[in-house]
Amino acid sequence: MPAIISIAKSACVLLTAAAAVFSASRMDYPTAIATANSTSSATLNTELQKSFGLALKISQIRFSPDSKNLAVLAGDRFISTWPVAGGNPTASILIASMPLTCIEWDPTGSQLYLGTSKSQILLCNPVTLDIQFRIHSDIEIIQQIQSVSGQESILSLGNLANSNGKFSKTLPQLWHDDIHSRPQNVPNLHYISMSKHAETGVVALGASTGEIVLFNPLSNSESTVIAKINSPIDALNWSGKTLIATSEGAVHIIDSSNNQIVKTIQISNKLIRHVGISKDEKTFFLSTGSNAVQVRDINSGDLIYKLASTDSMISSIVLSPDGKTLAVGTCQGHVTLWDTRDFQIKSIIPAGIN
């Protein structure tokens, strides 16, 4: 009987993996609102057709500063880097020693930061994914990492465990000149989201109580509360002077030059944890956990496109620094690269097929 059960389990695993591969090969091309369906020259990576491993949810995607490479975290152990232009992975590795929580590039693109749930930030070579350095942090579960300046300053956001094993407020922590410090120029709130302005270095923090705080981590100047919303700030993202925040299914568009909420658009009753703004600040991209990314006009809030590449639920989206590529990760282990200039699929990467 145990032998029969073992065979049955093996068959289920193979069928699940085969179903993942079959589903990924089905593409629903984007449909422009009130126009005909588009066509695409999308290419499916050949490695996908060879893979029959387990499918891991795409947890996080990050573009390199020059927009030429991707780093992908699948599940909580599997890391891979890929050329955006297409082809096989540059490197991939399964880190068995500790769970991974987040990833980020340094400003030069020569290092990759890996956040963990074991009070460490790992620095690795994106070409080989060899671990080069470990930063021991007071934060136990690191939820987000932002590179502040060069390779020597990192701002992390996460949970600091107390002696009873419970978690205190989620707080930012700065690692600068080999010293950990708690930024003293921000209010003592429970922060759940963070985003750094690429040009100015100013960081926006979103609190569970609805405050949006701006501060410069390398300055002693006081922080500024630019908005207060009556619900948690689930996600934040910058483009130029525009800061976009999501809260309980609503999108708040903020002009940081005068600290005013320009517009609030109610999208759904679901949380919006991933949002991006186009380089020209005319459209924004968001996911509500469905199988399609919504592209909306930033002024009217009107839906322009729905981008769907598979039947799987979307788990992560991110826009490249040059604004030309939108990467969409799914719970089924695939990353679809969209060209934002014509909303056509460039390729599908099997970054979570382990």
C-alpha positions as CSV (number, residue, x, y, z in Angstrom):
1,M,0.0,0.0,0.0
2,P,2.8,2.6,0.8
3,A,4.3,1.9,-2.6
4,I,0.9,2.6,-4.3
5,I,0.5,5.8,-2.4
6,S,4.1,6.9,-3.3
7,I,3.4,6.2,-7.0
8,A,0.1,8.1,-6.9
9,K,1.9,11.1,-5.3
10,S,4.6,11.1,-8.0
11,A,1.9,11.0,-10.7
12,C,0.2,14.0,-9.1
13,V,3.4,16.0,-9.1
14,L,4.1,15.2,-12.7
15,L,0.5,16.1,-13.7
16,T,0.7,19.5,-11.8
17,A,4.0,20.4,-13.5
18,A,2.7,19.4,-16.9
19,A,-0.4,21.5,-16.4
20,A,1.8,24.5,-15.4
21,V,3.8,24.2,-18.7
22,F,0.7,23.8,-20.8
23,S,-1.0,26.8,-19.2
24,A,2.0,29.0,-19.7
25,S,2.1,28.3,-23.4
26,R,-1.4,29.8,-23.8
27,M,-1.3,33.5,-24.4
28,D,-4.3,35.8,-24.2
29,Y,-3.0,38.8,-26.1
30,P,-3.9,42.3,-24.9
31,T,-7.2,43.8,-25.9
32,A,-7.5,47.5,-26.4
33,I,-10.7,48.9,-25.1
34,A,-13.2,49.5,-28.0
35,T,-10.7,48.2,-30.6
36,A,-9.9,44.9,-32.2
37,N,-7.6,42.3,-30.5
38,S,-3.9,42.8,-31.0
39,T,-1.4,40.3,-32.3
40,S,2.1,39.6,-31.0
41,S,5.4,38.0,-31.9
42,A,6.0,36.8,-28.3
43,T,8.5,34.0,-27.9
44,L,8.3,31.3,-25.2
45,N,11.7,30.5,-23.7
46,T,12.9,27.1,-24.9
47,E,13.8,26.1,-21.4
48,L,10.2,26.2,-20.4
49,Q,9.4,23.3,-22.8
50,K,12.1,21.2,-21.1
51,S,11.1,21.9,-17.5
52,F,8.9,19.4,-15.6
53,G,9.8,20.5,-12.1
54,L,7.5,22.1,-9.5
55,A,6.1,25.6,-10.3
56,L,7.0,28.2,-7.7
57,K,5.1,31.4,-7.2
58,I,6.9,34.5,-8.4
59,S,7.4,36.5,-5.2
60,Q,9.3,39.5,-6.5
61,I,10.9,40.9,-9.7
62,R,13.5,43.6,-9.9
63,F,15.1,45.2,-13.0
64,S,18.7,46.2,-13.0
65,P,19.4,50.0,-13.1
66,D,20.1,49.9,-16.8
67,S,16.9,47.9,-17.5
68,K,18.9,45.1,-19.3
69,N,18.6,42.4,-16.7
70,L,16.0,40.9,-14.3
71,A,16.4,39.3,-10.9
72,V,13.5,37.1,-9.9
73,L,12.7,35.6,-6.5
74,A,10.5,32.5,-6.8
75,G,9.0,31.0,-3.7
76,D,11.3,31.8,-0.8
77,R,14.5,30.1,-1.8
78,F,15.0,30.2,-5.6
79,I,16.8,33.1,-7.2
80,S,17.5,33.6,-10.9
81,T,18.8,36.4,-13.1
82,W,17.9,36.9,-16.8
83,P,18.7,39.1,-19.7
84,V,15.7,41.2,-20.7
85,A,16.6,40.8,-24.4
86,G,15.8,37.1,-24.1
87,G,17.6,33.8,-23.8
88,N,18.5,31.5,-21.0
89,P,19.0,32.6,-17.4
90,T,22.4,34.2,-16.5
91,A,22.4,32.3,-13.2
92,S,20.1,30.5,-10.9
93,I,20.5,29.1,-7.4
94,L,18.4,27.5,-4.7
95,I,19.4,28.9,-1.3
96,A,18.6,26.2,1.2
97,S,20.1,27.8,4.3
98,M,17.4,30.4,5.0
99,P,14.1,31.8,3.6
100,L,14.4,34.8,1.3
101,T,11.9,37.6,1.5
102,C,12.9,40.3,-1.0
103,I,15.5,41.3,-3.6
104,E,17.1,44.6,-4.8
105,W,19.9,45.8,-7.1
106,D,22.6,48.2,-6.0
107,P,22.7,51.5,-8.0
108,T,25.6,50.2,-10.2
109,G,24.0,46.9,-11.1
110,S,27.1,45.0,-9.9
111,Q,25.5,43.6,-6.7
112,L,22.2,42.1,-5.7
113,Y,20.8,42.4,-2.2
114,L,18.8,39.5,-0.8
115,G,16.6,40.0,2.2
116,T,15.9,37.1,4.6
117,S,13.7,36.2,7.6
118,K,16.8,35.4,9.6
119,S,18.2,38.9,10.4
120,Q,20.5,39.0,7.4
121,I,20.9,40.8,4.1
122,L,23.0,38.8,1.6
123,L,25.1,40.5,-1.0
124,C,25.7,38.5,-4.1
125,N,27.2,38.7,-7.6
126,P,24.2,38.8,-10.1
127,V,26.3,37.0,-12.8
128,T,27.1,34.0,-10.6
129,L,24.8,34.5,-7.6
130,D,27.7,33.7,-5.3
131,I,27.2,35.1,-1.8
132,Q,29.9,37.7,-1.3
133,F,29.0,39.4,2.0
134,R,26.4,39.1,4.8
135,I,25.0,42.1,6.7
136,H,23.6,41.1,10.1
137,S,20.6,43.2,10.9
138,D,18.5,44.0,14.0
139,I,15.5,43.4,11.8
140,E,14.5,39.8,11.8
141,I,12.1,39.6,8.9
142,I,13.2,42.0,6.1
143,Q,10.3,43.0,4.0
144,Q,11.8,45.6,1.6
145,I,15.3,46.9,0.7
146,Q,16.2,50.2,-0.9
147,S,19.7,51.1,-2.0
148,V,20.2,54.6,-0.7
149,S,23.6,55.7,-2.1
150,G,26.2,53.7,-3.8
151,Q,27.1,50.3,-2.4
152,E,27.5,51.4,1.2
153,S,24.0,52.5,2.2
154,I,21.0,50.3,2.5
155,L,17.6,51.2,3.9
156,S,15.5,48.2,5.0
157,L,12.0,47.8,6.3
158,G,10.9,45.0,8.4
159,N,9.9,43.4,11.7
160,L,12.0,43.6,14.9
161,A,11.2,40.7,17.2
162,N,11.1,41.3,20.9
163,S,12.0,38.9,23.7
164,N,8.6,37.3,23.7
165,G,8.9,36.2,20.1
166,K,6.2,38.6,19.0
167,F,6.8,41.3,16.5
168,S,6.9,45.0,17.3
169,K,6.2,47.7,14.8
170,T,7.6,47.4,11.3
171,L,10.3,50.0,11.1
172,P,13.0,51.3,8.7
173,Q,16.6,50.7,9.4
174,L,19.6,52.3,7.8
175,W,22.9,50.5,7.2
176,H,25.5,53.2,6.4
177,D,29.3,53.3,6.9
178,D,29.1,49.8,8.4
179,I,26.8,51.0,11.2
180,H,23.1,50.1,11.8
181,S,20.9,53.0,12.8
182,R,17.2,53.6,13.3
183,P,16.3,56.8,11.3
184,Q,15.4,59.4,14.0
185,N,13.8,61.8,11.7
186,V,10.6,59.7,11.0
187,P,7.6,59.4,13.2
188,N,7.3,56.2,15.3
189,L,4.6,54.5,13.2
190,H,4.0,51.0,11.9
191,Y,5.2,51.2,8.3
192,I,4.1,48.6,5.7
193,S,5.3,50.1,2.4
194,M,8.3,52.0,1.1
195,S,9.5,53.5,-2.1
196,K,12.6,55.6,-3.0
197,H,12.7,58.4,-5.6
198,A,15.3,57.4,-8.1
199,E,16.7,60.9,-8.7
200,T,16.3,62.8,-5.4
201,G,16.8,59.8,-3.0
202,V,13.8,60.9,-1.0
203,V,12.0,57.9,0.5
204,A,8.2,57.6,1.0
205,L,7.0,55.4,3.8
206,G,3.4,54.2,4.1
207,A,1.9,53.5,7.5
208,S,-0.8,51.1,8.6
209,T,-2.6,54.1,10.0
210,G,-2.7,55.8,6.7
211,E,0.2,58.4,6.9
212,I,2.5,58.9,4.0
213,V,5.9,60.2,5.2
214,L,8.7,61.6,3.1
215,F,12.3,61.8,4.4
216,N,15.9,61.8,3.3
217,P,17.7,58.9,5.0
218,L,21.1,60.5,4.6
219,S,20.0,63.9,6.1
220,N,19.1,65.0,9.6
221,S,16.3,67.2,8.2
222,E,12.8,66.5,9.6
223,S,10.4,64.3,7.8
224,T,7.2,65.5,6.2
225,V,3.7,63.9,6.5
226,I,2.4,64.7,3.0
227,A,-0.9,62.9,3.3
228,K,-3.2,61.1,5.8
229,I,-5.6,58.5,4.4
230,N,-8.1,56.6,6.6
231,S,-6.7,53.2,5.8
232,P,-3.4,51.3,5.5
233,I,-1.0,52.3,2.6
234,D,-0.5,49.0,0.8
235,A,1.9,50.2,-2.0
236,L,3.9,53.2,-3.0
237,N,5.7,54.1,-6.3
238,W,7.3,57.2,-7.8
239,S,7.6,58.7,-11.2
240,G,9.0,62.2,-11.5
241,K,7.1,64.5,-9.0
242,T,4.2,62.1,-8.9
243,L,3.8,59.6,-6.0
244,I,1.1,57.0,-6.3
245,A,-0.3,55.2,-3.3
246,T,-2.8,52.4,-2.9
247,S,-5.1,51.8,0.0
248,E,-8.1,49.4,0.3
249,G,-8.5,49.1,-3.5
250,A,-8.2,52.9,-4.1
251,V,-5.4,54.6,-6.0
252,H,-4.3,58.0,-4.7
253,I,-2.2,60.2,-7.0
254,I,-0.1,62.7,-5.1
255,D,1.8,65.8,-6.3
256,S,4.9,65.8,-4.1
257,S,5.8,69.4,-5.1
258,N,2.9,70.7,-3.1
259,N,1.9,67.6,-1.0
260,Q,-1.5,67.5,-2.4
261,I,-3.6,64.4,-3.3
262,V,-4.6,65.3,-6.9
263,K,-7.0,62.4,-7.5
264,T,-8.4,59.3,-5.8
265,I,-9.7,56.5,-8.0
266,Q,-11.5,53.6,-6.5
267,I,-10.5,50.5,-8.5
268,S,-11.9,47.5,-6.5
269,N,-12.6,46.2,-3.0
270,K,-9.4,44.1,-3.2
271,L,-5.9,45.2,-2.0
272,I,-3.6,46.6,-4.6
273,R,-0.1,45.6,-3.6
274,H,1.6,46.3,-6.9
275,V,1.4,49.6,-8.9
276,G,3.6,51.4,-11.4
277,I,3.6,54.7,-13.3
278,S,4.7,55.2,-16.9
279,K,7.7,57.4,-17.6
280,D,5.5,60.1,-19.2
281,E,3.2,60.0,-16.2
282,K,0.2,59.5,-18.4
283,T,-0.8,56.0,-17.4
284,F,-0.4,53.7,-14.4
285,F,-0.3,49.9,-14.1
286,L,-1.8,47.8,-11.3
287,S,-2.8,44.3,-10.3
288,T,-5.6,43.3,-8.0
289,G,-4.7,39.6,-7.8
290,S,-6.5,38.7,-11.0
291,N,-4.9,37.2,-14.2
292,A,-4.7,40.6,-15.9
293,V,-2.8,43.8,-15.4
294,Q,-4.9,47.0,-15.7
295,V,-3.5,49.9,-17.6
296,R,-5.4,53.1,-16.7
297,D,-5.3,56.8,-17.7
298,I,-3.7,58.7,-14.8
299,N,-6.0,61.7,-15.3
300,S,-9.4,60.1,-15.8
301,G,-8.8,56.7,-14.3
302,D,-10.3,55.1,-17.3
303,L,-9.3,51.6,-18.3
304,I,-7.1,51.6,-21.4
305,Y,-5.9,48.0,-21.7
306,K,-6.1,44.7,-19.8
307,L,-2.9,42.7,-20.3
308,A,-3.3,38.9,-19.7
309,S,-0.6,36.4,-20.6
310,T,-1.8,33.3,-18.8
311,D,-4.7,32.0,-16.9
312,S,-2.7,32.1,-13.6
313,M,-3.1,34.7,-10.9
314,I,-0.7,37.6,-10.9
315,S,1.6,37.7,-8.0
316,S,4.0,40.6,-8.8
317,I,4.4,43.4,-11.4
318,V,7.3,45.9,-11.9
319,L,8.1,48.5,-14.5
320,S,11.7,48.8,-15.8
321,P,13.6,52.0,-15.0
322,D,13.6,53.1,-18.7
323,G,9.8,52.5,-18.8
324,K,9.9,50.3,-21.8
325,T,9.2,46.9,-20.2
326,L,6.6,45.7,-17.8
327,A,7.4,42.4,-16.0
328,V,4.5,40.4,-14.7
329,G,5.0,37.4,-12.4
330,T,2.4,34.8,-11.7
331,C,1.6,32.2,-9.1
332,Q,2.3,29.6,-11.7
333,G,6.0,30.5,-11.9
334,H,6.3,32.5,-15.1
335,V,7.3,36.1,-15.8
336,T,5.8,37.8,-18.9
337,L,7.7,40.7,-20.4
338,W,5.5,43.3,-22.0
339,D,6.6,46.1,-24.3
340,T,4.9,49.2,-22.9
341,R,5.2,51.0,-26.2
342,D,2.8,48.8,-28.1
343,F,1.5,46.4,-25.4
344,Q,2.9,43.3,-27.1
345,I,4.5,40.4,-25.3
346,K,8.3,40.2,-25.7
347,S,8.8,36.8,-24.0
348,I,7.7,34.5,-21.2
349,I,10.4,33.5,-18.7
350,P,10.0,30.3,-16.6
351,A,11.7,31.8,-13.6
352,G,9.7,29.8,-11.1
353,I,9.9,26.4,-12.8
354,N,12.4,24.7,-10.5
